[in-house]
Amino acid sequence: MSETKTQVGIVGATGYTGVELLRLLAHHPFVEVRAVTSRQEAGKAVADYFPSLRGAYDLVFQAPDDADLSQCDVVFFATPNGVAMKEAPALLAQGIKVVDLSADYRIQDVATWQKYYKMEHASTDWISKAVYGLSEWKRDDIAAAQLIANPGCYPTCVGLPLLALLQQNSLKTDAAIIADCKSGVSGAGRKAEIGSLFSEAGDNFKAYGVAGHRHLPEIRQTISAFAPEIAQKFTFVPHLTPLIRGMHATIYVELNEGVDALAVFQAAYQDSAFVDVMPHGSLPETRSVRGANTCRITAYRAPETEANQWIILSVIDNLVKGAAGQAVQNMNIMLGLPEQTALNGMPLLP
């Protein structure tokens, strides 16, 4: 690696994932954030808009048309769904690497994507070229990629434990998988919605997206890569909790006879810095990963059952490992940098 720093741009940097990217990249030794864009906040200093970043940046938000993103080596899209698919192709045509944190390139089947996201896809030719960036499972593909589809938060929290089991053919093919998941309010993004108001979300707990959450086809796609016959037996129910950040997945599976889920996880992730397989008897908590690029998982044999049924517990910070942290992890892999660069921060407690 030369002493010249990689030039980075962030499109849509005023949301929660945008500010999280800025926080993580502020101490990245091999990266310089060159441009940050915002249509609404153009002309405003980043440090004035995000006081937490005072002293870290002297950048000013630029309108997308004014930002010279062509001078960047890597551009992150921390934008609502539907933006990257229109704006990223021009950058990709110039050879610029793109990490898209929205859902625009995650789902390979165009008809499925359009069904769940209620719009026509604007750059379908790039869908097949995009690498789904679940970092621990796609390192070689990510290293050779130009376009990364950064996974969603629920698919990361659920996918990391499931993939370890799927790779070893541990799941019974005739049994259902149920993922009962909970997320903090920041998972809905930084926008004004009644359901995100403190007086609505505080002191409350509810399911949502029960009729078909957008992350359902994304998780099914991950399962299908190993076991298509199991994918359609997958049930996913998300819930909103009165937390700012944090995600917890409780996954119920039936394994082939003799398979120990915890042993499978330990073997799969023994060399993965950002997946912590906790010992039997432990219970991962959302606060144990707050602010960190870590997924903590463990597993229990379901008590008093004759079948080999297991309860899997998985937690992440939805804004870090579930979004910006994994995006930086993917960028590091793309650039041939140590995977942990700028991501070694410990969780915040309390």
Contacts in CASP RR format, 6 or more apart in sequence:
PFRMAT RR
TARGET T0000
AUTHOR 0000-0000-0000
METHOD contacts of the structure
MODEL  1
MSETKTQVGIVGATGYTGVELLRLLAHHPFVEVRAVTSRQEAGKAVADYF
PSLRGAYDLVFQAPDDADLSQCDVVFFATPNGVAMKEAPALLAQGIKVVD
LSADYRIQDVATWQKYYKMEHASTDWISKAVYGLSEWKRDDIAAAQLIAN
PGCYPTCVGLPLLALLQQNSLKTDAAIIADCKSGVSGAGRKAEIGSLFSE
AGDNFKAYGVAGHRHLPEIRQTISAFAPEIAQKFTFVPHLTPLIRGMHAT
IYVELNEGVDALAVFQAAYQDSAFVDVMPHGSLPETRSVRGANTCRITAY
RAPETEANQWIILSVIDNLVKGAAGQAVQNMNIMLGLPEQTALNGMPLLP
1 30 0 8 1.000
1 335 0 8 1.000
1 336 0 8 1.000
1 337 0 8 1.000
5 30 0 8 1.000
5 31 0 8 1.000
5 32 0 8 1.000
6 30 0 8 1.000
6 31 0 8 1.000
6 32 0 8 1.000
6 73 0 8 1.000
6 74 0 8 1.000
6 335 0 8 1.000
7 32 0 8 1.000
7 34 0 8 1.000
7 71 0 8 1.000
7 72 0 8 1.000
7 73 0 8 1.000
7 74 0 8 1.000
8 25 0 8 1.000
8 31 0 8 1.000
8 32 0 8 1.000
8 33 0 8 1.000
8 34 0 8 1.000
8 72 0 8 1.000
8 73 0 8 1.000
8 74 0 8 1.000
8 75 0 8 1.000
8 76 0 8 1.000
8 331 0 8 1.000
9 33 0 8 1.000
9 34 0 8 1.000
9 35 0 8 1.000
9 36 0 8 1.000
9 37 0 8 1.000
9 67 0 8 1.000
9 69 0 8 1.000
9 72 0 8 1.000
9 74 0 8 1.000
9 75 0 8 1.000
9 76 0 8 1.000
10 18 0 8 1.000
10 21 0 8 1.000
10 22 0 8 1.000
10 33 0 8 1.000
10 35 0 8 1.000
10 36 0 8 1.000
10 37 0 8 1.000
10 75 0 8 1.000
10 76 0 8 1.000
10 78 0 8 1.000
11 37 0 8 1.000
11 64 0 8 1.000
11 67 0 8 1.000
11 69 0 8 1.000
11 75 0 8 1.000
11 76 0 8 1.000
11 77 0 8 1.000
11 78 0 8 1.000
11 79 0 8 1.000
11 83 0 8 1.000
11 84 0 8 1.000
11 87 0 8 1.000
12 18 0 8 1.000
12 36 0 8 1.000
12 37 0 8 1.000
12 38 0 8 1.000
12 77 0 8 1.000
12 78 0 8 1.000
12 79 0 8 1.000
12 83 0 8 1.000
13 19 0 8 1.000
13 21 0 8 1.000
13 22 0 8 1.000
13 36 0 8 1.000
13 37 0 8 1.000
13 38 0 8 1.000
13 46 0 8 1.000
13 61 0 8 1.000
13 78 0 8 1.000
14 38 0 8 1.000
14 40 0 8 1.000
14 41 0 8 1.000
14 49 0 8 1.000
14 61 0 8 1.000
14 190 0 8 1.000
15 78 0 8 1.000
15 189 0 8 1.000
15 190 0 8 1.000
16 186 0 8 1.000
16 187 0 8 1.000
16 189 0 8 1.000
16 190 0 8 1.000
16 319 0 8 1.000
16 323 0 8 1.000
17 78 0 8 1.000
17 101 0 8 1.000
17 189 0 8 1.000
17 319 0 8 1.000
17 323 0 8 1.000
17 324 0 8 1.000
17 327 0 8 1.000
18 76 0 8 1.000
18 78 0 8 1.000
18 324 0 8 1.000
19 50 0 8 1.000
19 52 0 8 1.000
19 53 0 8 1.000
20 319 0 8 1.000
20 320 0 8 1.000
20 323 0 8 1.000
20 324 0 8 1.000
20 325 0 8 1.000
21 76 0 8 1.000
21 78 0 8 1.000
21 324 0 8 1.000
21 325 0 8 1.000
21 327 0 8 1.000
21 328 0 8 1.000
22 33 0 8 1.000
22 36 0 8 1.000
22 46 0 8 1.000
22 50 0 8 1.000
22 53 0 8 1.000
22 56 0 8 1.000
22 57 0 8 1.000
23 52 0 8 1.000
23 53 0 8 1.000
23 324 0 8 1.000
24 320 0 8 1.000
24 324 0 8 1.000
24 325 0 8 1.000
24 328 0 8 1.000
24 342 0 8 1.000
24 343 0 8 1.000
25 31 0 8 1.000
25 33 0 8 1.000
25 328 0 8 1.000
25 342 0 8 1.000
26 33 0 8 1.000
26 53 0 8 1.000
26 56 0 8 1.000
26 57 0 8 1.000
27 342 0 8 1.000
28 328 0 8 1.000
28 341 0 8 1.000
28 342 0 8 1.000
29 341 0 8 1.000
29 342 0 8 1.000
30 335 0 8 1.000
30 337 0 8 1.000
30 341 0 8 1.000
31 331 0 8 1.000
31 342 0 8 1.000
33 57 0 8 1.000
33 59 0 8 1.000
34 71 0 8 1.000
34 72 0 8 1.000
35 59 0 8 1.000
35 62 0 8 1.000
35 67 0 8 1.000
35 68 0 8 1.000
35 69 0 8 1.000
35 71 0 8 1.000
35 72 0 8 1.000
36 46 0 8 1.000
36 59 0 8 1.000
36 61 0 8 1.000
36 62 0 8 1.000
36 67 0 8 1.000
37 61 0 8 1.000
37 62 0 8 1.000
37 63 0 8 1.000
37 64 0 8 1.000
37 67 0 8 1.000
37 69 0 8 1.000
38 44 0 8 1.000
38 61 0 8 1.000
38 62 0 8 1.000
38 63 0 8 1.000
39 63 0 8 1.000
39 64 0 8 1.000
41 49 0 8 1.000
41 61 0 8 1.000
42 61 0 8 1.000
42 62 0 8 1.000
42 63 0 8 1.000
42 66 0 8 1.000
43 60 0 8 1.000
43 61 0 8 1.000
43 62 0 8 1.000
44 60 0 8 1.000
44 61 0 8 1.000
45 58 0 8 1.000
45 59 0 8 1.000
45 60 0 8 1.000
45 61 0 8 1.000
46 53 0 8 1.000
46 57 0 8 1.000
46 59 0 8 1.000
46 60 0 8 1.000
46 61 0 8 1.000
47 53 0 8 1.000
47 54 0 8 1.000
47 55 0 8 1.000
47 56 0 8 1.000
47 57 0 8 1.000
47 58 0 8 1.000
49 61 0 8 1.000
64 87 0 8 1.000
69 75 0 8 1.000
69 91 0 8 1.000
69 96 0 8 1.000
70 91 0 8 1.000
70 94 0 8 1.000
70 96 0 8 1.000
72 91 0 8 1.000
72 96 0 8 1.000
73 96 0 8 1.000
73 97 0 8 1.000
74 96 0 8 1.000
74 97 0 8 1.000
74 98 0 8 1.000
74 99 0 8 1.000
74 331 0 8 1.000
74 334 0 8 1.000
74 335 0 8 1.000
75 88 0 8 1.000
75 91 0 8 1.000
75 96 0 8 1.000
75 97 0 8 1.000
75 98 0 8 1.000
75 99 0 8 1.000
76 98 0 8 1.000
76 99 0 8 1.000
76 100 0 8 1.000
76 101 0 8 1.000
76 327 0 8 1.000
76 331 0 8 1.000
77 83 0 8 1.000
77 84 0 8 1.000
77 87 0 8 1.000
77 88 0 8 1.000
77 98 0 8 1.000
77 99 0 8 1.000
77 100 0 8 1.000
77 101 0 8 1.000
77 102 0 8 1.000
77 104 0 8 1.000
78 101 0 8 1.000
78 102 0 8 1.000
78 324 0 8 1.000
79 101 0 8 1.000
79 102 0 8 1.000
80 102 0 8 1.000
81 102 0 8 1.000
81 103 0 8 1.000
81 104 0 8 1.000
81 117 0 8 1.000
81 119 0 8 1.000
82 102 0 8 1.000
82 104 0 8 1.000
82 117 0 8 1.000
82 119 0 8 1.000
82 122 0 8 1.000
83 102 0 8 1.000
83 104 0 8 1.000
84 98 0 8 1.000
84 100 0 8 1.000
84 102 0 8 1.000
84 104 0 8 1.000
84 105 0 8 1.000
85 104 0 8 1.000
85 105 0 8 1.000
85 121 0 8 1.000
85 122 0 8 1.000
85 123 0 8 1.000
85 126 0 8 1.000
86 122 0 8 1.000
86 123 0 8 1.000
88 98 0 8 1.000
88 100 0 8 1.000
88 104 0 8 1.000
88 123 0 8 1.000
88 126 0 8 1.000
88 147 0 8 1.000
89 123 0 8 1.000
89 126 0 8 1.000
91 98 0 8 1.000
92 98 0 8 1.000
92 126 0 8 1.000
92 146 0 8 1.000
92 147 0 8 1.000
95 146 0 8 1.000
97 145 0 8 1.000
97 146 0 8 1.000
97 147 0 8 1.000
97 148 0 8 1.000
97 331 0 8 1.000
97 334 0 8 1.000
98 146 0 8 1.000
98 147 0 8 1.000
98 148 0 8 1.000
99 148 0 8 1.000
99 150 0 8 1.000
99 327 0 8 1.000
99 330 0 8 1.000
99 331 0 8 1.000
99 334 0 8 1.000
100 130 0 8 1.000
100 147 0 8 1.000
100 148 0 8 1.000
100 149 0 8 1.000
100 150 0 8 1.000
101 150 0 8 1.000
101 323 0 8 1.000
101 324 0 8 1.000
101 327 0 8 1.000
103 113 0 8 1.000
103 117 0 8 1.000
103 149 0 8 1.000
103 152 0 8 1.000
103 214 0 8 1.000
103 218 0 8 1.000
104 121 0 8 1.000
104 123 0 8 1.000
104 149 0 8 1.000
105 126 0 8 1.000
105 127 0 8 1.000
105 130 0 8 1.000
105 147 0 8 1.000
105 149 0 8 1.000
106 113 0 8 1.000
106 130 0 8 1.000
106 132 0 8 1.000
106 149 0 8 1.000
106 151 0 8 1.000
106 152 0 8 1.000
106 155 0 8 1.000
106 218 0 8 1.000
106 221 0 8 1.000
107 113 0 8 1.000
107 116 0 8 1.000
107 127 0 8 1.000
107 217 0 8 1.000
107 218 0 8 1.000
107 221 0 8 1.000
108 127 0 8 1.000
108 128 0 8 1.000
108 221 0 8 1.000
109 217 0 8 1.000
109 221 0 8 1.000
110 121 0 8 1.000
110 124 0 8 1.000
110 127 0 8 1.000
112 217 0 8 1.000
113 121 0 8 1.000
113 127 0 8 1.000
113 217 0 8 1.000
114 120 0 8 1.000
114 121 0 8 1.000
116 212 0 8 1.000
116 214 0 8 1.000
116 216 0 8 1.000
116 217 0 8 1.000
117 214 0 8 1.000
121 127 0 8 1.000
126 147 0 8 1.000
129 146 0 8 1.000
129 147 0 8 1.000
130 145 0 8 1.000
130 147 0 8 1.000
130 148 0 8 1.000
130 149 0 8 1.000
131 138 0 8 1.000
131 141 0 8 1.000
131 142 0 8 1.000
131 144 0 8 1.000
131 145 0 8 1.000
131 147 0 8 1.000
131 148 0 8 1.000
131 149 0 8 1.000
132 138 0 8 1.000
132 149 0 8 1.000
132 151 0 8 1.000
132 221 0 8 1.000
132 222 0 8 1.000
133 141 0 8 1.000
133 142 0 8 1.000
133 148 0 8 1.000
133 149 0 8 1.000
133 150 0 8 1.000
133 151 0 8 1.000
133 326 0 8 1.000
133 330 0 8 1.000
134 151 0 8 1.000
134 155 0 8 1.000
134 156 0 8 1.000
134 159 0 8 1.000
134 160 0 8 1.000
134 163 0 8 1.000
134 222 0 8 1.000
134 326 0 8 1.000
135 142 0 8 1.000
135 274 0 8 1.000
135 326 0 8 1.000
135 329 0 8 1.000
135 330 0 8 1.000
135 333 0 8 1.000
135 339 0 8 1.000
136 160 0 8 1.000
136 269 0 8 1.000
136 272 0 8 1.000
136 274 0 8 1.000
136 275 0 8 1.000
137 163 0 8 1.000
139 333 0 8 1.000
142 148 0 8 1.000
142 330 0 8 1.000
142 333 0 8 1.000
142 334 0 8 1.000
143 333 0 8 1.000
143 334 0 8 1.000
143 336 0 8 1.000
145 334 0 8 1.000
148 327 0 8 1.000
148 330 0 8 1.000
148 331 0 8 1.000
148 334 0 8 1.000
150 323 0 8 1.000
150 326 0 8 1.000
150 327 0 8 1.000
150 330 0 8 1.000
151 218 0 8 1.000
151 322 0 8 1.000
151 326 0 8 1.000
152 215 0 8 1.000
152 218 0 8 1.000
152 322 0 8 1.000
152 323 0 8 1.000
153 183 0 8 1.000
153 187 0 8 1.000
153 215 0 8 1.000
153 247 0 8 1.000
153 316 0 8 1.000
153 318 0 8 1.000
153 322 0 8 1.000
153 323 0 8 1.000
154 179 0 8 1.000
154 181 0 8 1.000
154 183 0 8 1.000
154 213 0 8 1.000
154 215 0 8 1.000
154 219 0 8 1.000
154 236 0 8 1.000
154 238 0 8 1.000
154 247 0 8 1.000
154 249 0 8 1.000
155 215 0 8 1.000
155 218 0 8 1.000
155 219 0 8 1.000
155 222 0 8 1.000
156 295 0 8 1.000
156 316 0 8 1.000
156 321 0 8 1.000
156 322 0 8 1.000
156 326 0 8 1.000
157 181 0 8 1.000
157 247 0 8 1.000
157 248 0 8 1.000
157 249 0 8 1.000
157 295 0 8 1.000
157 314 0 8 1.000
157 315 0 8 1.000
157 316 0 8 1.000
157 318 0 8 1.000
157 322 0 8 1.000
158 179 0 8 1.000
158 181 0 8 1.000
158 219 0 8 1.000
158 236 0 8 1.000
158 249 0 8 1.000
158 251 0 8 1.000
158 314 0 8 1.000
159 219 0 8 1.000
159 222 0 8 1.000
160 275 0 8 1.000
160 295 0 8 1.000
160 297 0 8 1.000
160 314 0 8 1.000
161 249 0 8 1.000
161 251 0 8 1.000
161 261 0 8 1.000
161 265 0 8 1.000
161 297 0 8 1.000
161 299 0 8 1.000
161 312 0 8 1.000
161 314 0 8 1.000
162 177 0 8 1.000
162 219 0 8 1.000
162 222 0 8 1.000
162 223 0 8 1.000
162 251 0 8 1.000
162 253 0 8 1.000
163 222 0 8 1.000
163 226 0 8 1.000
163 268 0 8 1.000
164 264 0 8 1.000
164 265 0 8 1.000
164 268 0 8 1.000
164 269 0 8 1.000
165 171 0 8 1.000
165 253 0 8 1.000
165 255 0 8 1.000
165 259 0 8 1.000
165 261 0 8 1.000
165 264 0 8 1.000
166 223 0 8 1.000
166 225 0 8 1.000
166 226 0 8 1.000
166 227 0 8 1.000
166 230 0 8 1.000
167 226 0 8 1.000
167 268 0 8 1.000
168 259 0 8 1.000
168 264 0 8 1.000
168 268 0 8 1.000
169 227 0 8 1.000
169 256 0 8 1.000
170 255 0 8 1.000
170 256 0 8 1.000
170 259 0 8 1.000
170 261 0 8 1.000
170 264 0 8 1.000
171 177 0 8 1.000
171 227 0 8 1.000
171 230 0 8 1.000
171 253 0 8 1.000
171 254 0 8 1.000
171 255 0 8 1.000
171 256 0 8 1.000
172 254 0 8 1.000
172 255 0 8 1.000
172 256 0 8 1.000
172 308 0 8 1.000
173 227 0 8 1.000
173 229 0 8 1.000
173 230 0 8 1.000
175 233 0 8 1.000
175 253 0 8 1.000
175 254 0 8 1.000
175 307 0 8 1.000
176 233 0 8 1.000
176 234 0 8 1.000
176 235 0 8 1.000
176 254 0 8 1.000
177 223 0 8 1.000
177 230 0 8 1.000
177 233 0 8 1.000
177 234 0 8 1.000
177 235 0 8 1.000
177 251 0 8 1.000
177 252 0 8 1.000
177 253 0 8 1.000
178 235 0 8 1.000
178 237 0 8 1.000
178 251 0 8 1.000
178 252 0 8 1.000
179 219 0 8 1.000
179 234 0 8 1.000
179 235 0 8 1.000
179 236 0 8 1.000
179 237 0 8 1.000
179 249 0 8 1.000
179 250 0 8 1.000
179 251 0 8 1.000
179 252 0 8 1.000
180 237 0 8 1.000
180 239 0 8 1.000
180 249 0 8 1.000
180 250 0 8 1.000
180 251 0 8 1.000
180 252 0 8 1.000
181 236 0 8 1.000
181 237 0 8 1.000
181 238 0 8 1.000
181 239 0 8 1.000
181 247 0 8 1.000
181 248 0 8 1.000
181 249 0 8 1.000
181 250 0 8 1.000
182 238 0 8 1.000
182 239 0 8 1.000
182 240 0 8 1.000
182 241 0 8 1.000
182 247 0 8 1.000
182 248 0 8 1.000
182 249 0 8 1.000
183 238 0 8 1.000
183 239 0 8 1.000
183 240 0 8 1.000
183 241 0 8 1.000
183 243 0 8 1.000
183 246 0 8 1.000
183 247 0 8 1.000
183 318 0 8 1.000
184 240 0 8 1.000
184 241 0 8 1.000
184 242 0 8 1.000
184 243 0 8 1.000
184 244 0 8 1.000
184 245 0 8 1.000
184 246 0 8 1.000
184 247 0 8 1.000
184 318 0 8 1.000
185 196 0 8 1.000
185 201 0 8 1.000
185 240 0 8 1.000
185 241 0 8 1.000
185 242 0 8 1.000
185 243 0 8 1.000
185 244 0 8 1.000
186 244 0 8 1.000
186 245 0 8 1.000
186 246 0 8 1.000
186 318 0 8 1.000
186 319 0 8 1.000
187 245 0 8 1.000
187 318 0 8 1.000
187 319 0 8 1.000
188 195 0 8 1.000
188 196 0 8 1.000
188 240 0 8 1.000
189 196 0 8 1.000
194 200 0 8 1.000
195 201 0 8 1.000
195 240 0 8 1.000
201 240 0 8 1.000
201 242 0 8 1.000
202 242 0 8 1.000
203 242 0 8 1.000
204 240 0 8 1.000
204 242 0 8 1.000
205 239 0 8 1.000
205 240 0 8 1.000
205 241 0 8 1.000
205 242 0 8 1.000
206 239 0 8 1.000
206 240 0 8 1.000
207 237 0 8 1.000
207 238 0 8 1.000
207 239 0 8 1.000
207 240 0 8 1.000
208 238 0 8 1.000
208 239 0 8 1.000
208 240 0 8 1.000
209 237 0 8 1.000
209 238 0 8 1.000
210 237 0 8 1.000
212 236 0 8 1.000
213 236 0 8 1.000
213 238 0 8 1.000
215 236 0 8 1.000
215 238 0 8 1.000
216 234 0 8 1.000
216 236 0 8 1.000
219 234 0 8 1.000
219 236 0 8 1.000
220 231 0 8 1.000
220 232 0 8 1.000
220 234 0 8 1.000
221 231 0 8 1.000
223 230 0 8 1.000
223 231 0 8 1.000
223 234 0 8 1.000
224 231 0 8 1.000
243 286 0 8 1.000
245 286 0 8 1.000
245 290 0 8 1.000
245 291 0 8 1.000
245 317 0 8 1.000
245 318 0 8 1.000
245 319 0 8 1.000
246 286 0 8 1.000
246 289 0 8 1.000
246 290 0 8 1.000
246 315 0 8 1.000
246 316 0 8 1.000
246 317 0 8 1.000
246 318 0 8 1.000
247 286 0 8 1.000
247 315 0 8 1.000
247 316 0 8 1.000
247 317 0 8 1.000
247 318 0 8 1.000
247 322 0 8 1.000
248 284 0 8 1.000
248 286 0 8 1.000
248 313 0 8 1.000
248 314 0 8 1.000
248 315 0 8 1.000
249 312 0 8 1.000
249 313 0 8 1.000
249 314 0 8 1.000
249 315 0 8 1.000
250 311 0 8 1.000
250 312 0 8 1.000
250 313 0 8 1.000
251 311 0 8 1.000
251 312 0 8 1.000
251 313 0 8 1.000
251 314 0 8 1.000
252 302 0 8 1.000
252 309 0 8 1.000
252 310 0 8 1.000
252 311 0 8 1.000
252 312 0 8 1.000
253 261 0 8 1.000
253 309 0 8 1.000
253 310 0 8 1.000
253 312 0 8 1.000
254 307 0 8 1.000
254 308 0 8 1.000
254 309 0 8 1.000
254 310 0 8 1.000
255 261 0 8 1.000
255 308 0 8 1.000
255 309 0 8 1.000
255 310 0 8 1.000
256 308 0 8 1.000
257 308 0 8 1.000
258 308 0 8 1.000
259 308 0 8 1.000
261 299 0 8 1.000
261 301 0 8 1.000
261 310 0 8 1.000
261 312 0 8 1.000
262 277 0 8 1.000
262 280 0 8 1.000
262 298 0 8 1.000
262 299 0 8 1.000
265 277 0 8 1.000
265 297 0 8 1.000
265 298 0 8 1.000
265 299 0 8 1.000
266 277 0 8 1.000
269 275 0 8 1.000
269 276 0 8 1.000
269 277 0 8 1.000
269 297 0 8 1.000
273 339 0 8 1.000
273 340 0 8 1.000
274 293 0 8 1.000
274 294 0 8 1.000
274 295 0 8 1.000
274 321 0 8 1.000
274 329 0 8 1.000
274 340 0 8 1.000
274 343 0 8 1.000
275 294 0 8 1.000
275 295 0 8 1.000
275 296 0 8 1.000
275 297 0 8 1.000
276 294 0 8 1.000
276 295 0 8 1.000
276 296 0 8 1.000
276 297 0 8 1.000
277 297 0 8 1.000
277 298 0 8 1.000
278 284 0 8 1.000
278 296 0 8 1.000
278 297 0 8 1.000
278 298 0 8 1.000
279 298 0 8 1.000
280 298 0 8 1.000
280 299 0 8 1.000
280 300 0 8 1.000
281 298 0 8 1.000
281 300 0 8 1.000
282 298 0 8 1.000
283 298 0 8 1.000
283 313 0 8 1.000
284 296 0 8 1.000
284 297 0 8 1.000
284 298 0 8 1.000
284 313 0 8 1.000
284 314 0 8 1.000
284 315 0 8 1.000
285 315 0 8 1.000
286 315 0 8 1.000
286 317 0 8 1.000
287 347 0 8 1.000
287 349 0 8 1.000
287 350 0 8 1.000
288 296 0 8 1.000
288 315 0 8 1.000
288 347 0 8 1.000
288 349 0 8 1.000
289 295 0 8 1.000
289 296 0 8 1.000
289 315 0 8 1.000
289 316 0 8 1.000
289 317 0 8 1.000
289 320 0 8 1.000
289 321 0 8 1.000
289 347 0 8 1.000
290 317 0 8 1.000
290 347 0 8 1.000
290 348 0 8 1.000
290 349 0 8 1.000
291 317 0 8 1.000
291 319 0 8 1.000
291 320 0 8 1.000
291 345 0 8 1.000
291 347 0 8 1.000
291 348 0 8 1.000
292 317 0 8 1.000
292 320 0 8 1.000
292 321 0 8 1.000
292 345 0 8 1.000
292 346 0 8 1.000
292 347 0 8 1.000
292 348 0 8 1.000
293 317 0 8 1.000
293 320 0 8 1.000
293 321 0 8 1.000
293 325 0 8 1.000
293 326 0 8 1.000
293 328 0 8 1.000
293 329 0 8 1.000
293 343 0 8 1.000
293 345 0 8 1.000
294 316 0 8 1.000
294 317 0 8 1.000
294 320 0 8 1.000
294 321 0 8 1.000
294 347 0 8 1.000
295 314 0 8 1.000
295 315 0 8 1.000
295 316 0 8 1.000
295 321 0 8 1.000
296 314 0 8 1.000
296 315 0 8 1.000
296 316 0 8 1.000
297 312 0 8 1.000
297 313 0 8 1.000
297 314 0 8 1.000
297 315 0 8 1.000
298 312 0 8 1.000
298 313 0 8 1.000
299 310 0 8 1.000
299 311 0 8 1.000
299 312 0 8 1.000
299 313 0 8 1.000
300 310 0 8 1.000
300 311 0 8 1.000
300 313 0 8 1.000
301 308 0 8 1.000
301 309 0 8 1.000
301 310 0 8 1.000
301 311 0 8 1.000
302 309 0 8 1.000
302 310 0 8 1.000
302 311 0 8 1.000
316 322 0 8 1.000
317 347 0 8 1.000
320 326 0 8 1.000
325 343 0 8 1.000
328 342 0 8 1.000
328 343 0 8 1.000
329 339 0 8 1.000
329 343 0 8 1.000
331 337 0 8 1.000
332 338 0 8 1.000
332 339 0 8 1.000
332 340 0 8 1.000
332 341 0 8 1.000
332 342 0 8 1.000
332 343 0 8 1.000
333 339 0 8 1.000
END
